[in-house]
Amino acid sequence: MSSIEVKIRKLDGELLVYKDQLAKLRPGPGKNAVQQRALRVLKQKKMYEAQIAQLTQQSFNMESAAMMTENLRNTMATVDAMQLANKELRKQYGKVDVDKIEVSTQVMSLLSI
């Protein structure tokens, strides 16, 4: 992209030269020829600017895709961790005796009276 920017700066310099020439020339074939060259250079400059815009957009799209991929990886890691935690919770709750919880709840209510 920097090589394109260098080309644009070079074209800007040419355009300045043509602008100075046009200011000094009187209307006629000489001035028309300078105007045509200036228009050609201006078209080239616009083409290079369009290329820079396109490259910038492509770069943005690639960065966005990379960020989306990273977010997807993070989401997948979170889901895996939640699944593992769910399995562990099921194991722990499988060891809990509901009758003991009920008895301890009754004992706690008696103690608080």
C-alpha positions in Angstrom: 0.0 0.0 0.0 2.9 2.4 0.7 4.2 2.0 -2.9 0.8 3.2 -4.1 0.9 6.2 -1.7 4.3 7.1 -3.1 2.9 7.0 -6.7 0.0 9.3 -5.5 2.5 11.8 -4.1 4.4 11.7 -7.4 1.2 12.3 -9.3 0.4 15.2 -6.9 3.7 16.8 -7.8 3.0 16.4 -11.5 -0.4 18.0 -11.0 1.2 21.0 -9.3 3.5 21.4 -12.2 0.6 21.3 -14.7 -1.4 23.7 -12.5 1.5 26.2 -12.6 1.8 25.8 -16.4 -1.9 26.3 -16.9 -1.9 29.5 -14.9 0.9 30.9 -17.1 -0.5 29.8 -20.5 -3.0 31.6 -22.6 -5.9 29.7 -24.2 -4.9 27.7 -27.2 -3.6 24.4 -28.3 -0.6 24.5 -25.9 -2.9 25.0 -22.9 -5.3 22.3 -24.1 -2.4 19.8 -24.4 -1.4 20.6 -20.8 -5.0 20.2 -19.6 -5.2 16.8 -21.3 -2.0 15.6 -19.6 -3.3 17.0 -16.3 -6.6 15.1 -16.7 -4.7 11.9 -17.5 -2.6 12.3 -14.4 -5.7 13.1 -12.3 -7.4 9.9 -13.6 -4.4 7.9 -12.6 -4.4 9.4 -9.2 -8.1 8.6 -8.7 -7.4 5.0 -9.8 -4.6 4.7 -7.2 -6.8 6.2 -4.5 -9.6 3.7 -5.4 -7.0 0.9 -5.1 -6.0 2.1 -1.6 -9.6 2.2 -0.6 -10.1 -1.3 -1.8 -7.0 -2.6 -0.1 -8.1 -0.9 3.1 -11.5 -2.5 2.9 -10.0 -5.9 2.3 -7.6 -5.5 5.3 -10.6 -4.5 7.4 -12.6 -7.6 6.2 -9.6 -9.9 7.0 -9.2 -8.4 10.5 -13.0 -8.8 11.1 -12.8 -12.4 10.0 -9.9 -13.0 12.3 -11.7 -11.4 15.2 -14.8 -13.5 14.5 -12.7 -16.6 14.5 -11.1 -15.7 17.8 -14.6 -15.0 19.3 -15.8 -18.3 18.1 -12.8 -20.1 19.7 -13.5 -18.3 22.9 -17.2 -19.3 22.8 -16.3 -22.9 22.1 -13.9 -22.9 25.1 -16.7 -21.4 27.3 -19.2 -24.0 26.1 -16.6 -26.8 26.8 -16.0 -25.5 30.3 -19.7 -25.2 31.0 -20.3 -28.8 29.8 -17.4 -30.0 32.1 -18.8 -28.1 35.0 -22.3 -29.5 34.3 -20.9 -33.1 34.4 -19.1 -32.3 37.7 -22.2 -30.9 39.2 -24.2 -34.0 38.2 -21.6 -36.2 39.8 -21.7 -34.2 43.0 -25.5 -34.0 43.1 -25.6 -37.7 42.5 -23.8 -38.2 45.8 -26.3 -36.0 47.7 -28.9 -37.9 49.7 -32.2 -36.0 49.6 -33.4 -37.7 52.8 -30.4 -36.4 54.7 -31.1 -32.9 53.4 -34.7 -33.1 54.6 -33.7 -34.4 58.1 -31.1 -31.7 58.5 -33.6 -29.1 57.5 -36.0 -30.3 60.1 -33.2 -30.3 62.8 -32.2 -26.8 61.9 -35.8 -25.6 62.1 -36.1 -27.3 65.6 -32.9 -25.6 66.8 -34.1 -22.2 65.7 -37.3 -22.5 67.8 
